[in-house]
Amino acid sequence: MMQNKERAEMAKYYAKLADKYDQDYATAEQQADLAELHERVSDVLSGHRVLELACGTGHWTEQYAEFAESVIATDINPEMLEKAKTKGLPSDKVQFRLMDAFEPDVDGDFTACFAGFWWSHVKRQDQAGFLAMLRKKLGKDALLVLLDDCHVESDNTTIARTDLEGNTFQLRTLLNGERYEVLKNYPTDSALRKRFAEPVKAIRIVRLENFWMLTGRFK
């Protein structure tokens, strides 16, 4: 799995984005795609007991929570969770918990796992192990729902380097001038199907201009 130092650096970067993270969802060119994904996610998670990984400011939690049976939304950053709690979601249905997605230690009888814009931050060499761990946690037939970015040349930060395993990294600069190297992979549909074929069945991929969505059930 990703080394603790790398995970800490990535967490530090996103913690500093907490106050303005939701602004990323305001881009005019993405609104049609986002509207479609909001509807798709709400539909597919309807009636489920959901474990959400890397929930960030709770943008996606807010979209589907009304339709789910229950939600435990987790993130490694207290700063992100504080923002998520301001969404005013019903506490009898939605709980926010501090948790590292690589170490899912939360208890619950979950029927689905959702992660928005998280898969791109999992190293290629760690993906099989991560999926195996998640399958063990949720069990056979649990629903898996992932969303992430497509690589749009005009919108995405330039890829700074590619390592020997094929992982791609971007250099991102905060307003205060601090720079961070962030792991950001952009898998093709064929790469996704190949990776998920062993642990997941009934794989379906929807690829829009800006985002992709994968659904399936653990074998």
CYANA upper distance limits for C-alpha pairs under 8 A (distance plus 0.5 A):
  1 MET  CA    102 PHE  CA      8.26
  1 MET  CA    123 LYS  CA      8.24
  1 MET  CA    125 GLN  CA      8.26
  1 MET  CA    126 ASP  CA      5.51
  1 MET  CA    129 GLY  CA      8.05
  1 MET  CA    130 PHE  CA      8.14
  2 MET  CA      6 GLU  CA      7.08
  2 MET  CA      7 ARG  CA      7.04
  2 MET  CA    122 VAL  CA      8.04
  2 MET  CA    123 LYS  CA      7.35
  2 MET  CA    126 ASP  CA      7.45
  3 GLN  CA      7 ARG  CA      6.82
  4 ASN  CA      8 ALA  CA      6.48
  5 LYS  CA      9 GLU  CA      6.73
  6 GLU  CA     10 MET  CA      6.75
  7 ARG  CA     11 ALA  CA      6.56
  8 ALA  CA     12 LYS  CA      6.55
  9 GLU  CA     13 TYR  CA      6.77
  9 GLU  CA    180 TYR  CA      8.33
 10 MET  CA     14 TYR  CA      6.87
 10 MET  CA    180 TYR  CA      8.43
 10 MET  CA    182 VAL  CA      7.00
 11 ALA  CA     15 ALA  CA      6.50
 11 ALA  CA     76 ILE  CA      7.41
 11 ALA  CA     77 ASN  CA      7.06
 12 LYS  CA     16 LYS  CA      6.98
 13 TYR  CA     17 LEU  CA      7.30
 13 TYR  CA    180 TYR  CA      7.34
 14 TYR  CA     18 ALA  CA      7.01
 14 TYR  CA     77 ASN  CA      8.28
 15 ALA  CA     77 ASN  CA      6.43
 15 ALA  CA     78 PRO  CA      8.32
 15 ALA  CA     79 GLU  CA      6.26
 15 ALA  CA     80 MET  CA      6.96
 17 LEU  CA     21 TYR  CA      5.89
 18 ALA  CA     56 GLY  CA      8.26
 18 ALA  CA     57 THR  CA      7.45
 18 ALA  CA     79 GLU  CA      6.61
 18 ALA  CA     80 MET  CA      5.81
 18 ALA  CA     83 LYS  CA      7.62
 19 ASP  CA     83 LYS  CA      8.09
 20 LYS  CA     24 ASP  CA      8.29
 21 TYR  CA     57 THR  CA      7.78
 22 ASP  CA     26 ALA  CA      7.86
 22 ASP  CA     57 THR  CA      7.64
 22 ASP  CA     59 HIS  CA      7.70
 23 GLN  CA     27 THR  CA      8.09
 25 TYR  CA     30 GLN  CA      8.00
 25 TYR  CA     31 GLN  CA      8.31
 25 TYR  CA     34 LEU  CA      8.40
 26 ALA  CA     30 GLN  CA      8.17
 26 ALA  CA     31 GLN  CA      7.85
 27 THR  CA     31 GLN  CA      7.32
 30 GLN  CA     34 LEU  CA      6.58
 30 GLN  CA    210 ASN  CA      7.13
 31 GLN  CA     35 ALA  CA      6.52
 32 ALA  CA     36 GLU  CA      6.89
 33 ASP  CA     37 LEU  CA      6.72
 33 ASP  CA    208 LEU  CA      7.05
 33 ASP  CA    209 GLU  CA      7.76
 33 ASP  CA    210 ASN  CA      7.35
 33 ASP  CA    211 PHE  CA      7.72
 34 LEU  CA     38 HIS  CA      6.46
 35 ALA  CA     39 GLU  CA      6.94
 36 GLU  CA     40 ARG  CA      6.72
 37 LEU  CA     41 VAL  CA      6.37
 37 LEU  CA    213 MET  CA      8.40
 38 HIS  CA     42 SER  CA      6.63
 38 HIS  CA     60 TRP  CA      8.10
 38 HIS  CA     63 GLN  CA      6.55
 38 HIS  CA     64 TYR  CA      7.97
 39 GLU  CA     43 ASP  CA      6.61
 40 ARG  CA     44 VAL  CA      6.62
 41 VAL  CA     45 LEU  CA      6.54
 41 VAL  CA     63 GLN  CA      8.29
 41 VAL  CA     64 TYR  CA      6.92
 41 VAL  CA    145 VAL  CA      8.48
 42 SER  CA     46 SER  CA      6.46
 42 SER  CA     63 GLN  CA      6.97
 42 SER  CA     64 TYR  CA      4.79
 42 SER  CA     65 ALA  CA      8.22
 42 SER  CA     67 PHE  CA      6.77
 42 SER  CA     68 ALA  CA      8.30
 43 ASP  CA     64 TYR  CA      8.36
 43 ASP  CA     67 PHE  CA      8.12
 45 LEU  CA     50 VAL  CA      8.03
 45 LEU  CA     64 TYR  CA      7.38
 45 LEU  CA     67 PHE  CA      7.58
 45 LEU  CA     68 ALA  CA      6.36
 45 LEU  CA    112 ALA  CA      7.85
 46 SER  CA     64 TYR  CA      7.94
 46 SER  CA     67 PHE  CA      5.16
 46 SER  CA     68 ALA  CA      5.13
 46 SER  CA     69 GLU  CA      7.74
 47 GLY  CA     67 PHE  CA      6.72
 47 GLY  CA     68 ALA  CA      5.05
 47 GLY  CA     69 GLU  CA      5.29
 48 HIS  CA     68 ALA  CA      5.53
 48 HIS  CA     69 GLU  CA      5.71
 48 HIS  CA     70 SER  CA      7.28
 48 HIS  CA    110 PHE  CA      8.13
 48 HIS  CA    111 THR  CA      6.25
 48 HIS  CA    112 ALA  CA      6.68
 49 ARG  CA     68 ALA  CA      6.94
 49 ARG  CA     69 GLU  CA      5.86
 49 ARG  CA     70 SER  CA      5.24
 49 ARG  CA     71 VAL  CA      6.40
 49 ARG  CA    109 ASP  CA      7.71
 49 ARG  CA    110 PHE  CA      5.44
 49 ARG  CA    111 THR  CA      5.70
 49 ARG  CA    112 ALA  CA      6.63
 50 VAL  CA     68 ALA  CA      7.68
 50 VAL  CA     69 GLU  CA      8.32
 50 VAL  CA     70 SER  CA      6.64
 50 VAL  CA     71 VAL  CA      5.21
 50 VAL  CA     72 ILE  CA      6.80
 50 VAL  CA     73 ALA  CA      8.41
 50 VAL  CA    110 PHE  CA      6.20
 50 VAL  CA    111 THR  CA      6.79
 50 VAL  CA    112 ALA  CA      5.32
 50 VAL  CA    113 CYS  CA      6.02
 50 VAL  CA    114 PHE  CA      7.38
 51 LEU  CA     71 VAL  CA      6.55
 51 LEU  CA     72 ILE  CA      5.61
 51 LEU  CA     73 ALA  CA      6.53
 51 LEU  CA     74 THR  CA      8.18
 51 LEU  CA    110 PHE  CA      6.84
 51 LEU  CA    112 ALA  CA      6.79
 51 LEU  CA    113 CYS  CA      5.26
 51 LEU  CA    114 PHE  CA      6.80
 52 GLU  CA     61 THR  CA      8.34
 52 GLU  CA     71 VAL  CA      7.71
 52 GLU  CA     72 ILE  CA      6.68
 52 GLU  CA     73 ALA  CA      5.02
 52 GLU  CA     74 THR  CA      6.42
 52 GLU  CA    113 CYS  CA      6.18
 52 GLU  CA    114 PHE  CA      5.20
 52 GLU  CA    115 ALA  CA      6.21
 53 LEU  CA     73 ALA  CA      6.89
 53 LEU  CA     74 THR  CA      5.80
 53 LEU  CA     75 ASP  CA      6.86
 53 LEU  CA    101 ALA  CA      6.17
 53 LEU  CA    113 CYS  CA      7.95
 53 LEU  CA    114 PHE  CA      6.84
 53 LEU  CA    115 ALA  CA      5.52
 53 LEU  CA    116 GLY  CA      8.21
 53 LEU  CA    118 TRP  CA      8.21
 54 ALA  CA     73 ALA  CA      8.13
 54 ALA  CA     74 THR  CA      6.22
 54 ALA  CA     75 ASP  CA      4.91
 54 ALA  CA     76 ILE  CA      7.43
 54 ALA  CA    100 ASP  CA      8.36
 54 ALA  CA    101 ALA  CA      6.90
 54 ALA  CA    115 ALA  CA      6.92
 54 ALA  CA    116 GLY  CA      7.78
 54 ALA  CA    118 TRP  CA      7.03
 55 CYS  CA     59 HIS  CA      8.13
 55 CYS  CA     60 TRP  CA      7.80
 55 CYS  CA     61 THR  CA      7.51
 55 CYS  CA     73 ALA  CA      6.34
 55 CYS  CA     74 THR  CA      6.17
 55 CYS  CA     75 ASP  CA      6.03
 55 CYS  CA     81 LEU  CA      8.41
 55 CYS  CA    115 ALA  CA      7.61
 55 CYS  CA    116 GLY  CA      7.62
 56 GLY  CA     74 THR  CA      8.48
 56 GLY  CA     75 ASP  CA      6.59
 56 GLY  CA     77 ASN  CA      8.15
 56 GLY  CA     80 MET  CA      5.50
 56 GLY  CA     81 LEU  CA      6.99
 56 GLY  CA     84 ALA  CA      7.45
 57 THR  CA     80 MET  CA      5.45
 57 THR  CA     81 LEU  CA      6.58
 57 THR  CA     82 GLU  CA      8.14
 57 THR  CA     83 LYS  CA      5.65
 57 THR  CA     84 ALA  CA      4.71
 57 THR  CA     85 LYS  CA      8.48
 58 GLY  CA     62 GLU  CA      6.49
 58 GLY  CA     73 ALA  CA      8.35
 58 GLY  CA     81 LEU  CA      8.05
 58 GLY  CA     83 LYS  CA      7.99
 58 GLY  CA     84 ALA  CA      4.97
 58 GLY  CA     85 LYS  CA      8.20
 58 GLY  CA     87 LYS  CA      7.82
 59 HIS  CA     63 GLN  CA      7.23
 59 HIS  CA     84 ALA  CA      7.99
 60 TRP  CA     64 TYR  CA      7.12
 60 TRP  CA    116 GLY  CA      7.75
 61 THR  CA     65 ALA  CA      6.09
 61 THR  CA     73 ALA  CA      7.70
 62 GLU  CA     66 GLU  CA      8.14
 62 GLU  CA     87 LYS  CA      7.58
 62 GLU  CA     89 LEU  CA      7.46
 64 TYR  CA     68 ALA  CA      6.92
 65 ALA  CA     69 GLU  CA      8.39
 65 ALA  CA     70 SER  CA      7.81
 65 ALA  CA     71 VAL  CA      7.27
 65 ALA  CA     89 LEU  CA      8.24
 65 ALA  CA     93 LYS  CA      8.25
 65 ALA  CA     94 VAL  CA      7.61
 69 GLU  CA     93 LYS  CA      7.61
 70 SER  CA     93 LYS  CA      5.37
 70 SER  CA     94 VAL  CA      6.55
 71 VAL  CA     93 LYS  CA      6.72
 71 VAL  CA     94 VAL  CA      5.24
 71 VAL  CA     95 GLN  CA      6.75
 72 ILE  CA     94 VAL  CA      6.44
 72 ILE  CA     95 GLN  CA      5.35
 72 ILE  CA     96 PHE  CA      6.31
 72 ILE  CA     97 ARG  CA      7.42
 73 ALA  CA     94 VAL  CA      7.81
 73 ALA  CA     95 GLN  CA      6.67
 73 ALA  CA     96 PHE  CA      5.35
 73 ALA  CA     97 ARG  CA      6.70
 74 THR  CA     81 LEU  CA      8.31
 74 THR  CA     96 PHE  CA      6.19
 74 THR  CA     97 ARG  CA      5.23
 74 THR  CA     98 LEU  CA      6.07
 74 THR  CA     99 MET  CA      6.03
 74 THR  CA    100 ASP  CA      8.27
 74 THR  CA    101 ALA  CA      8.18
 75 ASP  CA     80 MET  CA      7.71
 75 ASP  CA     81 LEU  CA      7.15
 75 ASP  CA     97 ARG  CA      7.24
 75 ASP  CA     98 LEU  CA      5.81
 75 ASP  CA     99 MET  CA      5.75
 75 ASP  CA    100 ASP  CA      6.83
 75 ASP  CA    101 ALA  CA      7.60
 76 ILE  CA     98 LEU  CA      6.03
 76 ILE  CA     99 MET  CA      5.43
 76 ILE  CA    100 ASP  CA      5.30
 76 ILE  CA    101 ALA  CA      7.75
 77 ASN  CA     81 LEU  CA      6.95
 77 ASN  CA     98 LEU  CA      7.44
 78 PRO  CA     82 GLU  CA      6.63
 78 PRO  CA     98 LEU  CA      7.17
 79 GLU  CA     83 LYS  CA      7.12
 80 MET  CA     84 ALA  CA      6.76
 81 LEU  CA     85 LYS  CA      6.65
 81 LEU  CA     96 PHE  CA      7.29
 81 LEU  CA     97 ARG  CA      8.18
 81 LEU  CA     98 LEU  CA      8.01
 82 GLU  CA     86 THR  CA      7.30
 83 LYS  CA     87 LYS  CA      7.89
 84 ALA  CA     96 PHE  CA      8.40
 85 LYS  CA     89 LEU  CA      7.84
 85 LYS  CA     96 PHE  CA      7.89
 89 LEU  CA     93 LYS  CA      8.45
 89 LEU  CA     94 VAL  CA      6.98
 90 PRO  CA     94 VAL  CA      6.41
 91 SER  CA     95 GLN  CA      6.65
 99 MET  CA    103 GLU  CA      7.76
 99 MET  CA    104 PRO  CA      7.19
 99 MET  CA    105 ASP  CA      7.84
 99 MET  CA    106 VAL  CA      8.18
100 ASP  CA    104 PRO  CA      6.94
102 PHE  CA    130 PHE  CA      7.51
104 PRO  CA    134 LEU  CA      8.34
104 PRO  CA    137 LYS  CA      8.26
109 ASP  CA    138 LEU  CA      8.29
110 PHE  CA    138 LEU  CA      6.71
110 PHE  CA    142 ALA  CA      8.04
111 THR  CA    138 LEU  CA      7.54
111 THR  CA    141 ASP  CA      8.47
111 THR  CA    142 ALA  CA      5.46
111 THR  CA    143 LEU  CA      6.75
112 ALA  CA    138 LEU  CA      8.05
112 ALA  CA    142 ALA  CA      5.76
112 ALA  CA    143 LEU  CA      4.84
112 ALA  CA    144 LEU  CA      6.29
112 ALA  CA    145 VAL  CA      8.11
113 CYS  CA    138 LEU  CA      8.35
113 CYS  CA    142 ALA  CA      8.00
113 CYS  CA    143 LEU  CA      6.71
113 CYS  CA    144 LEU  CA      5.51
113 CYS  CA    145 VAL  CA      6.71
114 PHE  CA    144 LEU  CA      6.64
114 PHE  CA    145 VAL  CA      5.29
114 PHE  CA    146 LEU  CA      6.41
115 ALA  CA    119 TRP  CA      7.94
115 ALA  CA    145 VAL  CA      7.03
115 ALA  CA    146 LEU  CA      5.59
115 ALA  CA    147 LEU  CA      7.03
116 GLY  CA    146 LEU  CA      6.26
116 GLY  CA    147 LEU  CA      5.14
116 GLY  CA    148 ASP  CA      6.56
117 PHE  CA    121 HIS  CA      8.40
117 PHE  CA    146 LEU  CA      8.01
117 PHE  CA    147 LEU  CA      6.06
117 PHE  CA    148 ASP  CA      4.75
117 PHE  CA    149 ASP  CA      7.23
118 TRP  CA    122 VAL  CA      7.65
118 TRP  CA    146 LEU  CA      8.40
118 TRP  CA    147 LEU  CA      8.23
118 TRP  CA    148 ASP  CA      7.47
119 TRP  CA    146 LEU  CA      7.77
119 TRP  CA    147 LEU  CA      8.32
119 TRP  CA    148 ASP  CA      7.40
120 SER  CA    148 ASP  CA      7.32
120 SER  CA    149 ASP  CA      8.35
120 SER  CA    183 LEU  CA      7.83
120 SER  CA    184 LYS  CA      5.57
120 SER  CA    185 ASN  CA      5.09
120 SER  CA    186 TYR  CA      6.93
120 SER  CA    187 PRO  CA      8.43
121 HIS  CA    183 LEU  CA      5.94
121 HIS  CA    184 LYS  CA      5.93
121 HIS  CA    185 ASN  CA      7.19
122 VAL  CA    126 ASP  CA      6.99
122 VAL  CA    127 GLN  CA      6.73
122 VAL  CA    183 LEU  CA      8.28
122 VAL  CA    185 ASN  CA      8.48
123 LYS  CA    127 GLN  CA      6.78
123 LYS  CA    167 ASN  CA      6.84
123 LYS  CA    183 LEU  CA      8.14
123 LYS  CA    185 ASN  CA      8.42
124 ARG  CA    165 GLU  CA      7.39
124 ARG  CA    166 GLY  CA      7.83
124 ARG  CA    167 ASN  CA      6.89
125 GLN  CA    165 GLU  CA      7.51
126 ASP  CA    130 PHE  CA      6.58
127 GLN  CA    131 LEU  CA      6.65
127 GLN  CA    195 ARG  CA      8.32
128 ALA  CA    132 ALA  CA      6.68
128 ALA  CA    195 ARG  CA      7.77
129 GLY  CA    133 MET  CA      6.65
130 PHE  CA    134 LEU  CA      6.69
131 LEU  CA    135 ARG  CA      6.52
131 LEU  CA    199 PRO  CA      7.67
132 ALA  CA    136 LYS  CA      6.71
132 ALA  CA    199 PRO  CA      7.64
133 MET  CA    137 LYS  CA      6.77
134 LEU  CA    138 LEU  CA      6.67
135 ARG  CA    139 GLY  CA      5.83
135 ARG  CA    140 LYS  CA      7.50
135 ARG  CA    142 ALA  CA      8.42
135 ARG  CA    199 PRO  CA      8.06
135 ARG  CA    218 PHE  CA      6.72
138 LEU  CA    142 ALA  CA      6.53
139 GLY  CA    218 PHE  CA      7.58
140 LYS  CA    217 ARG  CA      8.06
140 LYS  CA    218 PHE  CA      5.75
140 LYS  CA    219 LYS  CA      5.83
141 ASP  CA    217 ARG  CA      5.53
141 ASP  CA    218 PHE  CA      5.43
141 ASP  CA    219 LYS  CA      6.48
142 ALA  CA    217 ARG  CA      5.88
142 ALA  CA    218 PHE  CA      6.08
143 LEU  CA    215 THR  CA      7.72
143 LEU  CA    216 GLY  CA      6.38
143 LEU  CA    217 ARG  CA      5.01
143 LEU  CA    218 PHE  CA      7.18
144 LEU  CA    214 LEU  CA      8.33
144 LEU  CA    215 THR  CA      6.05
144 LEU  CA    216 GLY  CA      5.87
144 LEU  CA    217 ARG  CA      6.26
144 LEU  CA    218 PHE  CA      7.74
145 VAL  CA    213 MET  CA      7.75
145 VAL  CA    214 LEU  CA      6.24
145 VAL  CA    215 THR  CA      5.11
145 VAL  CA    216 GLY  CA      7.39
146 LEU  CA    213 MET  CA      6.11
146 LEU  CA    214 LEU  CA      5.64
146 LEU  CA    215 THR  CA      7.05
147 LEU  CA    211 PHE  CA      7.50
147 LEU  CA    212 TRP  CA      6.23
147 LEU  CA    213 MET  CA      5.00
147 LEU  CA    214 LEU  CA      7.04
148 ASP  CA    211 PHE  CA      6.08
148 ASP  CA    212 TRP  CA      6.06
148 ASP  CA    213 MET  CA      7.21
149 ASP  CA    186 TYR  CA      7.58
149 ASP  CA    210 ASN  CA      6.53
149 ASP  CA    211 PHE  CA      4.93
149 ASP  CA    212 TRP  CA      6.76
150 CYS  CA    186 TYR  CA      6.69
150 CYS  CA    207 ARG  CA      8.44
150 CYS  CA    208 LEU  CA      8.43
150 CYS  CA    209 GLU  CA      7.57
150 CYS  CA    210 ASN  CA      5.64
150 CYS  CA    211 PHE  CA      5.36
150 CYS  CA    212 TRP  CA      6.82
151 HIS  CA    156 ASN  CA      6.90
151 HIS  CA    186 TYR  CA      6.59
151 HIS  CA    210 ASN  CA      7.82
152 VAL  CA    156 ASN  CA      6.19
152 VAL  CA    209 GLU  CA      8.28
152 VAL  CA    210 ASN  CA      7.09
157 THR  CA    170 GLN  CA      6.97
157 THR  CA    171 LEU  CA      8.12
157 THR  CA    172 ARG  CA      8.02
158 THR  CA    170 GLN  CA      6.70
158 THR  CA    171 LEU  CA      8.18
159 ILE  CA    168 THR  CA      6.89
159 ILE  CA    169 PHE  CA      6.14
159 ILE  CA    170 GLN  CA      5.27
159 ILE  CA    171 LEU  CA      8.00
160 ALA  CA    168 THR  CA      8.02
160 ALA  CA    169 PHE  CA      6.19
160 ALA  CA    170 GLN  CA      5.51
160 ALA  CA    171 LEU  CA      6.72
161 ARG  CA    168 THR  CA      6.37
161 ARG  CA    169 PHE  CA      5.94
161 ARG  CA    170 GLN  CA      7.63
162 THR  CA    166 GLY  CA      6.24
162 THR  CA    167 ASN  CA      5.97
162 THR  CA    168 THR  CA      4.93
162 THR  CA    169 PHE  CA      6.80
163 ASP  CA    167 ASN  CA      5.97
163 ASP  CA    168 THR  CA      7.15
167 ASN  CA    183 LEU  CA      7.66
167 ASN  CA    184 LYS  CA      7.97
167 ASN  CA    185 ASN  CA      6.54
168 THR  CA    183 LEU  CA      6.58
168 THR  CA    184 LYS  CA      6.21
168 THR  CA    185 ASN  CA      5.92
169 PHE  CA    181 GLU  CA      6.84
169 PHE  CA    182 VAL  CA      5.94
169 PHE  CA    183 LEU  CA      4.97
169 PHE  CA    184 LYS  CA      5.97
169 PHE  CA    185 ASN  CA      7.95
170 GLN  CA    181 GLU  CA      6.07
170 GLN  CA    182 VAL  CA      5.73
170 GLN  CA    183 LEU  CA      6.97
170 GLN  CA    184 LYS  CA      7.17
171 LEU  CA    179 ARG  CA      7.12
171 LEU  CA    180 TYR  CA      6.15
171 LEU  CA    181 GLU  CA      5.07
171 LEU  CA    182 VAL  CA      6.78
172 ARG  CA    179 ARG  CA      6.07
172 ARG  CA    180 TYR  CA      5.81
172 ARG  CA    181 GLU  CA      6.86
172 ARG  CA    182 VAL  CA      7.55
173 THR  CA    177 GLY  CA      6.33
173 THR  CA    178 GLU  CA      6.10
173 THR  CA    179 ARG  CA      4.89
173 THR  CA    180 TYR  CA      6.96
174 LEU  CA    178 GLU  CA      5.84
174 LEU  CA    179 ARG  CA      6.92
187 PRO  CA    191 ALA  CA      6.30
187 PRO  CA    192 LEU  CA      6.79
188 THR  CA    192 LEU  CA      6.76
189 ASP  CA    193 ARG  CA      6.69
189 ASP  CA    205 ILE  CA      7.60
190 SER  CA    194 LYS  CA      6.63
191 ALA  CA    195 ARG  CA      6.66
192 LEU  CA    196 PHE  CA      6.57
193 ARG  CA    197 ALA  CA      6.13
193 ARG  CA    203 ILE  CA      7.83
194 LYS  CA    198 GLU  CA      8.44
196 PHE  CA    200 VAL  CA      5.94
196 PHE  CA    203 ILE  CA      8.33
197 ALA  CA    201 LYS  CA      7.24
197 ALA  CA    203 ILE  CA      8.33
199 PRO  CA    218 PHE  CA      6.27
199 PRO  CA    219 LYS  CA      6.15
200 VAL  CA    216 GLY  CA      6.48
200 VAL  CA    217 ARG  CA      5.86
200 VAL  CA    218 PHE  CA      4.91
200 VAL  CA    219 LYS  CA      5.85
201 LYS  CA    216 GLY  CA      6.17
201 LYS  CA    217 ARG  CA      5.82
201 LYS  CA    218 PHE  CA      6.66
201 LYS  CA    219 LYS  CA      6.44
202 ALA  CA    215 THR  CA      8.25
202 ALA  CA    216 GLY  CA      5.58
202 ALA  CA    217 ARG  CA      6.84
203 ILE  CA    214 LEU  CA      7.44
203 ILE  CA    215 THR  CA      6.21
203 ILE  CA    216 GLY  CA      4.92
203 ILE  CA    217 ARG  CA      7.90
204 ARG  CA    214 LEU  CA      6.14
204 ARG  CA    215 THR  CA      5.79
204 ARG  CA    216 GLY  CA      6.86
205 ILE  CA    212 TRP  CA      7.50
205 ILE  CA    213 MET  CA      6.11
205 ILE  CA    214 LEU  CA      5.00
205 ILE  CA    215 THR  CA      7.11
206 VAL  CA    212 TRP  CA      6.10
206 VAL  CA    213 MET  CA      5.63
206 VAL  CA    214 LEU  CA      7.02
207 ARG  CA    211 PHE  CA      6.65
207 ARG  CA    212 TRP  CA      4.75
207 ARG  CA    213 MET  CA      6.92
208 LEU  CA    212 TRP  CA      6.36
